[in-house]
Amino acid sequence: MFTETDCADEHCALSPPQAAYQSRPAKASRTQVRCSSCSMRSACMPSGFSAPDLTRFDAIVSATRLVKRGDALYRTNDPFQSIYAVRAGSFKTVVMHRDGREQVIGFHLAGEVLGLDGVYTEHHSSDAIALEDSSVCIIPYVLLEQMCAESKALQQQVLRTMSGEIVRESSLMMLLGTMSAEQRVANFLLNLSSRMQARGYSPNEFNLRMTREEMGNYLGMKLETVSRMFSKFQRDGLVQTRGKQIRIVDIEALERV
């Protein structure tokens, strides 16, 4: 999978160092597409929302913001003011070790929420970096809190989202602490597959927006090990790859890894 030809693809380029991330502010636009007509509505909003609740939620989504590939949506220690629903594109969240090394702690797809790391301390504890040209909906947290007090459906959705973050972190700890390299990569692909399916996309064929190095960083593996695992899966007939595109051929066998 990870031949030199494959890595010539723009999404296979090695991740730029933290200092190289663009610092120009992302542009916010007040010309927004309403939640009621958004293709990601079913992924990030409660299914039991009434029409009046939906109208009120539309009103608190203050703007949309475009974030160019490699730019930061927010950075560590930025004041926490809003959470962000990914409307299009994808992000990685990263923290920095004391020696300056980057640690990827999450990947976030369209329909998922960013920024909840700031709720506890009122400052963000990670950087959110766009993996591709992306857009987000900005949801001021104060207004969201007020609406949660009045809407049980929204309150439950926010709690489910926060619970999902806890489950994600627990799953990562299990990946890094108990699974073999082969199992880590298999579970990573299965997780992406289920998230794609939940958003109405194919669970068997999708593009990997993160680089191989970023994937290895997240899984606690070297790039060469990630490459070896994908090559093995391809030899065993579990997946097929072409550049940034991956197709899961035998999902049941991948679950048995």
Buried (B, 14 or more C-beta within 10 A) or exposed (E): BBEEEBBEBEBBEEBEEBEEBBEEEBEEEEEBBEBEEBEBBEBBBBEEBEEEBBEBBBEBBBBBBBBBBBBBBBBBEBEBBBBBBBBBBBBBBBBEEEEEEBEBBBBBBBBBBBBBBBBEEEEBBBBBBBBBEBBBBBBBBEBBEEBBEEBEBBBEBBEEBEEEBEEBEEEBEEBEEEBEBBBBBBBBBBBBBEBBEBBEBEBBBBEBBBBBBBBBBBBBBEBEBBBBBBBBBBEEEBBBBEBBBBEBBBBEBBEEB
